[in-house]
Amino acid sequence: MAAARTGNADAMKLLLAYGGDVNAKESSRGQTALMWAAAQGHHDVVQALIDADVDIEARSTVRPRLMYADAQNGGAFDQGIVENLGGFSALLFAARQGDTAIADLLLTAGADVDGQAGNGATPLVVATHSGHAPLARLLLERGADPDAMGAGYNALHAAVLRGDLGTVVALLEHGADPDVRLVRPT
């Protein structure tokens, strides 16, 4: 995992050749070497892990967190909501970072283009919300559902919120419903 995080593909390949567990998880967040490599942008390491038959769909630990609104009078009426943090796959980490090359590697290896995080957000929603329009377009081209609402909102909502007209257009061209309403997260 340290070799993956630092981008040392040669060291990682050697460790794997001597029986290193390609799917080992660290204990605090349940993240894998693939997740770390994807989050750090280490393309060679991601490819080496894919070649070693890594679990592309492994997920980090989901951590429920009680959250409150800090708006005026929010504390008087708001009992808070539980947000499920985590549950990220390597593709979701790549989406958060906006790394189209790693996302392409993962998708080509069979990653679920619509695989949801713990809060229900898909890679398309994460990429759009994070301001990574090129990655959002790649996900759409690879078949991402533009109307996925697991997080309570979809990529179109995120693109409009960010004022990202190019992504709004791309989403509509890929069949996004312009009339979809916010929902309670699933």
Phi and psi in degrees as a GROMACS rama.xvg file:
@    title "Ramachandran Plot"
@    xaxis  label "Phi"
@    yaxis  label "Psi"
@TYPE xy
-63.2633  -40.4941  ALA-2
-63.1304  -38.8438  ALA-3
-67.1521  -43.4285  ALA-4
-65.5326  -35.5101  ARG-5
-89.2566  -7.25468  THR-6
85.7693  18.7563  GLY-7
-90.6115  86.1371  ASN-8
-64.9013  -37.8883  ALA-9
-63.6053  -45.0952  ASP-10
-63.8904  -40.167  ALA-11
-65.7006  -41.8664  MET-12
-61.152  -40.0034  LYS-13
-64.5553  -44.8609  LEU-14
-60.9983  -41.9286  LEU-15
-65.0823  -38.4117  LEU-16
-62.7453  -26.9167  ALA-17
-99.7678  21.4206  TYR-18
96.0868  10.5292  GLY-19
-58.4528  141.674  GLY-20
-78.8361  108.184  ASP-21
-62.7941  -21.7098  VAL-22
-110.644  17.6421  ASN-23
-60.8119  146.362  ALA-24
-119.718  142.02  LYS-25
-77.1808  159.321  GLU-26
-84.3327  -21.6318  SER-27
-80.7815  -39.8588  SER-28
-125.821  -1.26248  ARG-29
69.2899  27.7167  GLY-30
-87.0212  153.612  GLN-31
-109.129  170.547  THR-32
-58.8733  -38.7924  ALA-33
-62.7725  -42.3646  LEU-34
-62.0601  -44.7456  MET-35
-63.0649  -44.654  TRP-36
-63.2716  -40.9885  ALA-37
-65.7164  -43.5035  ALA-38
-66.3185  -30.2325  ALA-39
-93.3499  -4.76566  GLN-40
76.4864  32.0449  GLY-41
-94.9064  87.8327  HIS-42
-59.854  -44.9704  HIS-43
-63.2645  -37.8351  ASP-44
-68.2928  -43.9892  VAL-45
-57.8922  -46.572  VAL-46
-63.1609  -41.2632  GLN-47
-63.2831  -39.1344  ALA-48
-67.7933  -40.6433  LEU-49
-60.5584  -44.6097  ILE-50
-62.2426  -26.2681  ASP-51
-88.7598  10.752  ALA-52
66.7364  44.7188  ASP-53
-66.5504  155.222  VAL-54
-76.5853  101.01  ASP-55
-62.0478  -31.0524  ILE-56
-97.5515  9.00767  GLU-57
-56.2285  146.266  ALA-58
-122.673  145.342  ARG-59
-71.7523  166.753  SER-60
-65.784  136.805  THR-61
-85.271  129.625  VAL-62
-122.747  104.168  ARG-63
-65.243  138.329  PRO-64
-138.587  127.947  ARG-65
-78.8482  126.232  LEU-66
-125.442  144.149  MET-67
-120.917  153.193  TYR-68
-83.1292  133.119  ALA-69
-98.4367  15.3448  ASP-70
-69.5784  167.385  ALA-71
-54.9062  128.065  GLN-72
66.0113  5.65053  ASN-73
-60.0476  -40.9641  GLY-74
-66.9991  -26.3867  GLY-75
-72.4729  -29.6786  ALA-76
-119.473  -24.9115  PHE-77
-85.3557  120.018  ASP-78
-87.8189  1.1758  GLN-79
85.0561  168.513  GLY-80
-133.116  155.491  ILE-81
-94.5322  121.467  VAL-82
-104.655  126.661  GLU-83
-87.9519  101.315  ASN-84
-82.1586  156.546  LEU-85
83.9761  -153.083  GLY-86
71.2031  25.2866  GLY-87
-85.1153  139.221  PHE-88
-92.8647  173.397  SER-89
-59.9246  -37.7072  ALA-90
-63.9715  -38.1826  LEU-91
-66.2071  -37.5028  LEU-92
-63.4907  -43.0275  PHE-93
-63.016  -38.2783  ALA-94
-64.7589  -41.3842  ALA-95
-64.1188  -36.1224  ARG-96
-85.268  -18.0567  GLN-97
79.7511  25.4357  GLY-98
-89.2237  96.1426  ASP-99
-67.3924  -34.4792  THR-100
-65.7665  -43.6495  ALA-101
-69.24  -40.9086  ILE-102
-58.7036  -41.894  ALA-103
-63.3296  -43.4999  ASP-104
-57.7372  -46.6824  LEU-105
-66.742  -42.5225  LEU-106
-65.5166  -40.969  LEU-107
-62.9461  -32.4826  THR-108
-80.9793  -3.50849  ALA-109
109.544  11.2279  GLY-110
-61.3352  145.158  ALA-111
-74.4559  112.171  ASP-112
-61.3743  -23.1539  VAL-113
-113.482  17.0704  ASP-114
-64.585  125.496  GLY-115
-89.987  146.426  GLN-116
-74.2509  176.438  ALA-117
-57.8367  -29.4005  GLY-118
-90.3807  3.46084  ASN-119
92.9697  -4.01993  GLY-120
-73.4382  136.56  ALA-121
-89.5987  167.357  THR-122
-55.5446  -36.8748  PRO-123
-63.5816  -43.891  LEU-124
-64.5914  -43.8488  VAL-125
-63.2529  -46.6282  VAL-126
-62.0337  -44.5404  ALA-127
-66.8406  -46.7192  THR-128
-61.19  -32.2665  HIS-129
-85.257  -0.968195  SER-130
80.7894  27.5087  GLY-131
-106.775  74.0617  HIS-132
-58.6107  -43.1614  ALA-133
-60.1584  -38.1061  PRO-134
-70.3356  -38.021  LEU-135
-59.1395  -42.9975  ALA-136
-64.7327  -40.6812  ARG-137
-59.8615  -45.3165  LEU-138
-62.1874  -41.1879  LEU-139
-62.294  -43.4929  LEU-140
-63.7435  -27.7229  GLU-141
-92.2832  9.15717  ARG-142
100.583  14.4628  GLY-143
-61.3053  143.912  ALA-144
-77.3717  112.418  ASP-145
-70.2204  -13.8293  PRO-146
-107.587  10.8271  ASP-147
-57.749  128.116  ALA-148
-121.782  20.5887  MET-149
-58.3428  -27.7007  GLY-150
-88.5334  -1.28288  ALA-151
96.6456  -12.5019  GLY-152
-144.877  164.925  TYR-153
-118.833  -175.946  ASN-154
-64.0463  -32.86  ALA-155
-64.6079  -42.2988  LEU-156
-58.6122  -45.1301  HIS-157
-64.6022  -41.2531  ALA-158
-65.4991  -40.9204  ALA-159
-65.3789  -44.5923  VAL-160
-57.9692  -39.2016  LEU-161
-80.8521  -11.6836  ARG-162
71.9147  31.1171  GLY-163
-94.9611  84.9305  ASP-164
-61.022  -38.6574  LEU-165
-60.5867  -42.3043  GLY-166
-72.0741  -35.3499  THR-167
-57.6317  -48.1664  VAL-168
-61.7384  -45.9422  VAL-169
-61.0019  -41.6623  ALA-170
-63.6759  -45.1495  LEU-171
-64.0488  -39.3156  LEU-172
-64.8028  -24.0082  GLU-173
-98.7386  17.5109  HIS-174
93.4353  12.2544  GLY-175
-60.5215  139.99  ALA-176
-81.8332  114.862  ASP-177
-72.1867  -9.41448  PRO-178
-106.325  8.69283  ASP-179
-68.2976  140.498  VAL-180
-104.654  155.18  ARG-181
-60.0833  148.138  LEU-182
-134.451  167.362  VAL-183
-67.4866  132.828  ARG-184
-57.5068  147.582  PRO-185
